[in-house]
Amino acid sequence: MMSHLLGLEDIDLFTIKQILDQAKKFKEIFTRPIKQVPTLRGKTIAQLFYESSTRTRASFDMAIKTLGASSLNLNIAVSSVNKGETLIDTARNLEAMGVDAIIIRHPMSGAPYLLSKYLKIPIINAGDGQHEHPTQALLDIYTMREICPNLRGKTVLIVGDIAHSRVARSNIWGLLKLGAKVIVVGPSVFIPKDIVNMGVSVSNDLDKVLPKADFINVLRIQLERKGSDIFPSQREYTNLFGITETRIKKAKKNVVVMHPGPINRGVEIDSAVADGPYNVILNQVNNGITIRMAIIYLLLIRAVTKSATYTRSQSKK
Ligand code: CP
């Protein structure tokens, strides 16, 4: 296991499978009357969310508490960040207080990497700019493997604003490592020119590639970006790339529709599909808890093992 979880580009297949297998083991805890274990009792994990979140933040919170650890949610809006304190200083102060790991979401790509250079405790990337969202991709992959345990040769369409999507980037790295074929689909303005170098195929014609799909991962159109370099017409986007009930009939009968959330109903996906028989969107949300438990557990157990080894070797001197 690695020392941090910064992105899926940097981690190997063995580690990805280790996290997925550990998450599967943790599922059983949620069938118990008391849905909590004492595994990480006495540990404190800080959450630094410099950007809004519902799913990631809440499921990290649940993951931490289910493992018996304490969650320290720093409210950035009323923190000393407002007085100009730097990210590194904020994080190092929390480390000095004895927190055992830091989970960070930040609008700047690379912020978690920066922290990992300055801190000794594990850093977990909960989404950095347009770069990576590794825990989202791992829960997406976990959800796909619940339906299809071997993803080798399966075709995953990732539809939407690939250029600005950290979810797309992490999914691509993870899915390719597991042997899946990835087709990124969207208007040219949403497809980075060098994306083929990652090993994916590109299509600007959703209707043409739809019949190939085993899974369709529909990305959120980032409406908050409107007015900058976003697409010219929302209606045109929906006509060409919206996942509608009519369009989904062109796909395989057992195609699986996914969405990381939050959903813009009627924009990138219709409610009939988002709530329909093909969707696993709330399964993704549910799996987010066990995936995040697995990551925290593997990182902290490794840290415990490392410090125990250190103590033993010190005591021999
Ligand atoms: N999928 C996702 O990251 O959702 P939140 O922004 O609500 O955490």
Residues whose N, C-alpha, C, O or C-beta is under 5 A from the ligand:
A	BS01	CP	S52 S53 T54 R55 T56 R57 P260 G261 P262
